[in-house]
Amino acid sequence: MMATELNSSQRSAVEHSRGPMLVLAGAGSGKTMVVTRRIARLIEDGTPARAILALTFTNKAAEEMAERVQKLVGKRAQDSCISTFHSFGLRVLRAEARSFGFRDGRFAIFDQADQASAIREILRARRGDRRWDVHAIAARISAAKNAFVSPQEYEPRFADPYDEVTAWVYPRYVEALRTFHAFDFDDLVCEVGRMFRTRPDCLERWQSKYWFILVDEYQDTNYAQFEVMRLLGQEHRNVCVVGDDDQSIYAWRGADVRNILDFEKHFEGTKVVKLQNNYRSTEAILSAANAVIHASTARRHEKRLIATREAGDKVRLVVAADADIEASFVGDEVDRLIRDGLAAREMAVLYRSNLQSEPFETAFRQRQIPFRVVGGTQYYERKEVKDLVALLRTALQPHDELSLRRIINYPPRGIGQMSVERLAAYALVHDMTLWSAVTKASSIEGLATAAVAGCEALVTALGAVARGIDRGLASAEVARKLVADVGMVADIMSGSGSQEAASRRRANLEHFFNTLARFDKTGETGAKALSEYLQLLTLKTDADDDAGNVVTLTTMHGAKGLEFHTVFVVGVEEGLIPHARTLDGKTTDVTPQDVEEERRLFYVALTRARTRLYLCRAKQRTFHGKGSKRAPSRFLKNIPEDRLERVDIKEQAPPSRESMLEGAEALLAALEKG
């Protein structure tokens, strides 16, 4: 191990011998290297690898940590337990299975699908079970379990109907787990913590196994994980936790920042080491990030990121006239940077919510920029969007049989599979297209009355689209009328499984109407132009699925742990970051701490950038067809103006249809050549 590669703070953490230690590791400070080298140092100093327990949050992080340690000390690291909390919990539960009444020592594990299925089954005993989002109920049960709140102790808060139904489901769900001799994902930690609390003999057995405990990303631990760590570490007190309270952004899934803030209270005599040297970002980027986080009113460990790189370019504050212009600017800038030689993989667009991705996906598709959407389905792959596109394509090009087959009975209009086969057979015999057969449905012998009526309704609705486009009506309004005419909204409301899911799907349709409104602004008219535009937007290439040289589009939460040469943080406005929910005084469970968590989230977004950082906002956005003025995020006010380079963009000309089609043809030609 090359000790000379470590700075003084890193070396202090690595070489610490015994006793509790809190390592406050700022963004880009070499945290992972410190954790792995500390494990290696313990082994080199004679600690048996089997007596070391290192816990983190993802399998990928655990595997990378294990690989790094093995590179440092070789096979001596093989017996160490470098694991996620849940994998470690599974190991304990398997060893102690008989303590839970499993005579043969075997139990099943419910995954998310199993859990959702069980909750749906329980809800069937209640009327109106389709009203409830089972995942929202599962999240409340998860929060209760991780707070060690039993079904009997669970009490609804603020007369929240979801809390009330959860109070009814929770005990029945626990009983279902017992019936199936199963644990769910939360139980892998919670039941271990409960056992350690109530079974001193079991606790002592596991305390004797592990002399040294390390926890990475400690700011992300919830109460149950904290309890497992605290109880295990009581005997030897050789507990080292590594984290950064300034990057605590997961309270919504149970993480408790107090775990890292109060660590010294639980382990007296704690050594505190601060890793403040940042090896990732330029001084200009860190100056902005420090200004944002130091304005926090929340309790925090005092620290400041110190730049080790050059000053770099100022952070660019891009103020666009509207959301379309914001997306066009990002698309043009990414295109320019790629042409200048920057790899697409070195760039990312970060937003607060997945709902914000659509304009950027559209801008990238228009410019043939390869990208991937992390943590969600690409916008144009979402079912409701594909359904609407297929409806429009069929209206504009009735002989597009692939699109027609997708929507011939969507929303359901009485044209079942047997009717489709009869229509297809008629078309084959009479040498016509399937659409022509649909238009002649009333003359097809043996076709069910309901199918005939469905075909006639479809022809009427799609005919109205074609006529409207030919007359020069705005495509966005034509599409909105089509959705109403065919009953898409009603189908979404009845078939989404929950009101929340239905709202998300309706929002996706609204985004698509906005996309069509952008097309309308180009001045292009007619069925051919709109059809080509739809084809371009939905063009899917192998590059879309390639995680290699593509631009990353992700939420700020999804960017945690990542870094890029150039980062565009978009939608830097009140109501987006901080999120509107944290600003709503009518929401009874919102606290000032929620706004401060939004500040930490913004800080995380800023510190993903190594060399170039853009903060983008729009003066106006369109919601449900209506424009609304947008105020800049309060967090921007914390950054001194002399640290920012402001760029005002009033208009951004979209790519012409000709240039878009030329780019699409060039891309397709390149793909065909391989």
N, C-alpha and C positions, 0 to 999 in steps of 0.2 A: 504494500500500500504506500503510495507516494504522499507522505504527510505534507510535503512542500506544495502540493496542489491545493491545499485548504487555506482559507484565510483564518485569522485568529479566532473568530467566533465559531466558525465551522469546526476547527480543531478542538476547541473547548467542548463542543457538543459530542464529537466523536470519541474523545479521550476520557470523558467523564466515567468514573469507575462505578460507584454505588450510590444509591439513594435516588429519590424522585427528581425528575428534570422536565422542565417545560421549555421547548424550543419554539420560539415565535419566528416562523419562517415567512418572510415577506415574499410577494410574487417575484419569480425569477431569481431567487436567492440561492439556488442549489440545494433545495430541500431533499430531493430524492437521493442525491449523492451522500448527504449527511446521514440519512437513515441507513442506507446500505453499508456505508463504511463503518457506522457504529456497530452494526451486527457483525461485520467482518472483524472489527477490532476486538469485540467480546470473545469471538471464537479464537482469535490469535492469542488472546491473553489467557486462554485455558478454560473458558466456559464451555461446557458440553453443548453442542448445537441443539440437542434435544431439549435443553432447558431454556431455550429462547423462543418466545412467542411474539410474532410481529403481525399486527392486524391492520387491514386497510379496507377499502370499500368496493373495489371491483376486481374481478378475476384477472383482468389485464394488468392492473397495477401490481397485484400480488405476484403474477408470473414474471413481470419485468423486474421486480425487486429481487425475487429468488434468483433470476438469471444473473443479475449484477453481483449479488453476493457470491454466487458460485464462481464467477470470473475472478473475484478477488481472493478467495480462499480454497477454491477447488472443491473436491469431494467432501471436505470437512463440513460443508454447509448442508449436506443432504438431509440430516436428521432434524434441522430446524423447522419450526412450524411457521411458515410465512403464508398467511391465509386471509380471506375476507372474514368479517365477523360471522356471516351466515355459514360459511364452510366450517369454521371452528365450532360454531354451535351445533352443527350437524354431527361433527365428530364426538362432541360431548354427549349429545342425546343418544347416539348409537351405543356409546359405552355404558350409558346409564338407563337404557330403555326399560329395564325391569322395574326401575324406580317409578315409572309412569304407568305401570300396570300392563305393559306389553309382555306377556309371559314368554313368547317365543323370541323376544328381543327385536321384533320387526315392526315397522310402521311405514305408512305411506306419507308422501309429501304433496300437499295441494299446491299446484302452480296457480297462476292468476286465472287461467281458464277454468280450472276446477273450482276455484273460489267463487268466480262469477256464476258458474252453473249452480253451485250449492245455494247461493243467495237468491238466484232466480226461482229455484225450486221452493225455497222458504216463502218468497213473496207471493207465490201462486195461492197461498192460503189466505192472502189479503186481497180485497177488491182493488182494482186500479193499479195492479203491480207494474204495468207498463209505464206508469208515470215516473217511476223511479230509475235513476241511473245507478245500476248495481256497483259500478266502479266508485261512485261517490260514497255509497254505503260502505264498501270495502275499505275505502280510505279512512273513514271515521272509526271503523273497527280496528284498523291498523294503529291509528293514533291512540286509541284507548289501550290496546295491548302494550304498546311501547311506553305508555305512562303507568303501566301496572294497574290499570283500572279494570276491574272484573265486570262481567255482565250485570251482576247485582248492584255494582256501584255506579254504573253508567247512568248519567242524568242528562236529559236534553237541556241545551242552553238556548236562551233567548227565544223560546218558542219556535225554534227552527224545525220545520216539518221533516227535514232530512235527519236531524238528530232524534226526532220522535220515532221515526220508522226504524232508525238504527237501534234505538233502545229495545225495540220489539224484535228485530232480527238477530242482534248480537247473541243472546243466550241460546237461541235456536241454532245458530251457526256453530257455536262451540259444541253443542250437543251433536250436531252432524259430524263434526270432526271426530268426536269420540266414537260415534257409530262406525265410522270408516277406519278407525284406528289410525288416525292421520294427524299430522301437524301441518300448519301452513307456513309460509315463508317467514312471517313475523315470529312465530313460535320458536324458530331455530335460535333466536336470541332471547326472546322474552321468557320462554320456559326454562332456559338455562339460568337466566338471572333469578327467576322465581325459585328454582331449585337451590342455587347458591345461597339465597336468603334463608331458606327454611330447612336445609339439610346440611348442617355443619360437617358431617362426615364426608359428604360428596365434595363440598368446598375444599376441605383440607386435602383431599386426594388430588384435586387439580392444582391447588396452590403448591403442593410439593413437586409437581411436574415442572413448573415454569418458574425459574429464578429471575428472569429478566423479561419484561413486557414492554413492547414498543407499539404505539398507535400512531399511524399516519393520518393526515387530514382530520385531526382531532376536532376541529371546529364543526365538522359535519356529524358528530355523534349525537344520537338521541339519548333519552334518559335510560332506556334499557341497556344500550351499549355502554353507557357510562357506568351503570351498576355492575355489569359483568367485569369491566376493566377494574373498577374500584375494589370489588370483592376479591378478585384474583390477586390484586397487587398488595393487599393488606399485609400479608405474611412477610414477604421479602422487601417490599417497598422500592424495588428497583423498577420503577415505572417511568418510562420516557414517552412523552406525548409531543407530537410535532404538528403544528398547524398555525393558522393565521385568523384571528377573530375578524380582521378586516375583509376576509373572504368567506364569511359565514352567510350563505345565501339560500339555505335549504330549510328554513323554519316551516315552510308550508308542507314539508314532508316529515316533520318531527325533529329536525336538528335543533339543538338548544345551545346558543352561543354562551350561555352561562357555564357550560361545562369547561370551556377553555378560560373564561374569565375568572372562575372560582377554583381552578385546579389547586392553587397553593393553599386554599382553605382545607381541602380534603387530604392533602399530603404535606404536612409540616416539613419545613426544612428544604423545600423545593429549590433547586438551582434553576435560575432563569437565564436562558441564552437567547439573544436576539440576532437573527440573521437579516441584516438590513441592506447589504450590498446586492444590488440588482445587476445581473449579468445579461439581461435580456434586452431591455429597452433603452432608447436614447434619453438624454437628460431632459429634452423638451417634453417627451411623453410622460416621464416620471414626474416632472414638475406639475403637469396638469392633474395627474392621478393623485399625487400627494395633496394638492389643493382641495380636491373633492373630498377625500377621506378625512382630512384634518378639520373640515367644517362640520363633521358629525357631532350631534348632540348626545349620541349614545355612549354608554360606558365602554371603554376600549383600552387595550394595552398601548401605551404610547410608543410609537416607532415611526420611522421615516425611511422610505426607500432611497438609497444612495446610488446614483448612477456611476457605473464603471466604464460606460461607453461615451462616445462623442456627444456633443450638444444636439446635433441633428436638426432637421427642419422643424419649424413650428407646427403645432397641431392645426389643421385646417378646419375651420368652422364653416360649413356649407349651408347657406340659407336659401332654400328654393321657394319659388312662388307657390307651388302646390306639390302634392305627393307624386304626381306623374313626372314632374320635372326633376324631383329628387331622384327617382328611380332611373330616369334617363341620364342624369349626370353620373350616377354610379356606373351605369352600363358603359357610357362613353369613356369614363376614366379607367375602368378595368380593361376595356378594349385597348386603350392607348398604352397602358402599362404592359400588357401582354405583347403588343407590337414593339415596345421598347426593350423587350427581353426578359421581363419578370415572369416567372413561371406562374401559371394559374393557381397551382396548389399553395402558393405563398400569399394568397389573398383570401379574405373572409368578409362577409357581410353579416353583422350581428344586429338582431332586433329583439325587442322585449317579448313579443308573442308570435307564434307561428302564423297567425292571421295576417301578419305584415309581409309575408314572403312573396305574395303573388306579383306585385308590380316589378319586383326585382327578377323573379323568374321570367316574366314576360320580356323585360328589357334585355336579359341575357339571351333568351331564345331569338329575339329579333336580331341580335348582333352575332349569333352563332358562337356564344361564349360557353364553353363546357362548365357545368356546375353540378353540385349535389346538394340536396336538402337533408340536413342531419336531424334526426329525431322526429321525422314526420314524413308523410307521403308527399311527393311533389304535387304541387297544386293541380296540375293538369292530369294527374293520375287519380284524383279523388272521384269517387263514383258519381256524385251529383254533377260534377263538372263534365265528366266524360259523357254522361247521359244528355246533358243540354247541348254539348257540342254535336253529338250524334243526331239529335233532333234538328239542329240548324243545318247540318250537312245534308241530311235527307231532304229538307225543304229546298235547299239551294241546288243540290245535285241528286235528284230522286233515284238515279240509277246506282248510287253508292250503296251496294247491297250490304256491305259489312255494317255500315251505320244503321241502315234500315232494320236489319235483323236485331241489332241491339235494342232498338226502341219500338219495334213493331207492337209489343205488348207492354211498353213502359211509358207512363204508369199503366197499371193493368186496365185493359179495355176489352176483355173478353176474347182476345185472340190467343188461344192456348197453343201448345206445341202441335197438336194434331191439325189445328186450323192452319198453322204456318206451313206444315208439310203439304196440306191440300193446296194452298196458294202456290207453293213452290212447284208442285207437280203440274198445276194448271199452266204456270209460266213456261215450264219445260215443254209441255205438249204443244203449246201455241207459240213457241219460239219468241217469248217476250221476257222482259225483266220482271223481277219480283214486284217492283213498284207498280208496273202496269197491271199486274194481276190484282194488286191491292185496290187499284182504282176501278176494277171491274168486279169487285167482290159480290155485288148483288146478282150478277149473272152466273156465278160459279155454283154449279149444282152440288148439293150436299154440304155446303158451308153453313155452319151454325148461324142462327139468327143473331146471336150476341156478337159473333165474329164479324158478320157483315156490318152491324152497327158500329163496331169498333173501328173497322177499316174506313168507313165513311167519316167518322169523327176525326180520324188521323188525317185523312186527305183534306178535310176542311181546315183543320188547324194549321197544317203545313202549307196549304195553299195560301192562307192569309199571310204567312211569313214571306213567301215568294213575292206576292203582290206588293206587300209593304216595302220590301227592299227595292223592287223595281220602280216604285214610285218615289224613291229617295228618302223614305222615312229613316229616322235614326235607328241603327241596328240595335242599340241598347234597349230602346223602348219596344221594338218589335220582339226582341227576345224576352223581355219582361212580360209582354202580353201572351207570348207563347207558353211560358211557364204557367201562367194563370189558366189559359185555355185548356191545357192538357191535364191540369190538376197535379203538377209536380209538388207544390208546397203541401197540399193535403196529404200526398203520399209520404213525403218526408216527415210530416208531423205524426203520422200514424205508424210509420215503419222504422223509426230511428231508435226505438227502445227506451228513450228518455227525452225529456224536454231539453236538457242540456245538449245532447247529441243533435237533436233537431235544430237547435239554435245555431250550432256550429255549421251545420250543413246549409242552412239558409244564409248564413254569413258568407259562405263560399260562393253561393249564387250571386250575392250582392257584389262580391269582388269581381265576378265574371262580367256583370253588367258594367262595372267601372272599366274593365278591360275593353269592352266593346265601345264604351264612350270615348276611350282614347283613340280607337280606330276611327270613330266618327269625326274626330278632330282633324284627322289627316286629310279630309276632303275627298277621300276615295269613296266611290259609290258603286252599287250594282252587285248582283249575285256573284259574279266571277271574282271581283276584288275581295269581297267578304269571305268567300270560300277559300281563296288562296291564303288569306290572313289566318283563318282558323287552322288550315293545314300547317302553316308555319309555326303557330303557337304550340301545336300539339305534336310537332315533329319530335320523335324520340330516337336517340342514337345510342350506340354502345357507350359513348362518352358519358352519358347521363348516369350510367350504372358503375362507372369506373371511379373508384375512390382515389385514383392516382393524380394525374395532372388536371385537376378541376378546381374551380372556385368553390369555397365552402359557404353555404348559407345556413345559419343556425341561430337559435336563440342565445341570449346572453348566458343563460344557465347551461346550455349545451356546449358553450365555448370554454367552460371551466377546465383548466388543465391543458389547454391548447395554446399555441402561439403561432403568429404569422408575421411575415415581413410587413404587410400592409393590411390594415383593418379599417373597414367602414362601419361605424356605429350609426345606425339610421333611426329615424323617428325620435330624436332627442327632444321630446316635447312633454309638457304636462299632460297627464292622462295616459301616456305610454310609458315613460320612465321619469318620475315614479308612475306606476300603474294606477289607472283610475280607481280601482277598488280600494287602494290604500288612502285615497283622498276623499272617499265618500263617507260623510259624517252620519249617513243613515244606516251604514253597515255596522251593526252593533258590536262585531268582534274585531274591528280595526283599531289599532293602537299606534301611538307615535313610533313605536319600535318597528312597525311595518314599513314606514317611510324610510327609516334608517337602514333597513335591510335592502330597500330599493337603491339607496345610495351605495351600499356595499356591492350590489350587483352591477351598478354602473362602473364602479371602481374596477371590478373584475374585468369588465368589457374593455376598459382603457388599457389595462395592463396585459392584454393579449398581443398588443402590437409591439414589434421589435423596432421598426425603422420609420414607418409612415402611418399616421393616424388621421382619419377624417371623422368629424362629428357632424352628422347631417340632420337637418330638420326642415319641415315644410311649414309655410305660413298658413296653408289651408289644406284640409283633407275632405274627402267626400264620404259620407256615411249615409246609407240607405237613399242614395240619389241626391242628397242635399249637402252642400258645401258648408264647412264650419271652420272658423278661424282657430288657429292653434297658437298657444303661448309656448315660448321656449322653456325647456326643463329648468327647474329651480337649480339643478346641479351645475348648469352652465355658468350661473352667476358666481359660483365659487372659484372659477378659473380666471385669474387676472387677464384683462384684455390684451396686455402686452405679450402674453404667452400664446395668443391665438392669431391666426391669419384668417380673416373673414373673407368669404367668397359669396357674393350675392348673385343668384341666378334667377332671372325673370322668365326666360323662355329657353327651351331646349328642344330644338327641332327633332322630331322622331325620324328614324331611318325611313327613307322612301320605300314604297312597295317594291320598286324595281331593285334597289340595293339589297333589300331583305331577301327577295327571291333569288337574286344572283348568289348571295351568300349561302342560301339553303341548297341551291343546285351544286355549288362548289363543294359543300360539305358532303352531300350525298355521293357526288362523284368520287371524292376521296375515300369515303367508306367502301364504295364498291370496289375500288382498287386495293382495298385492304391496307 
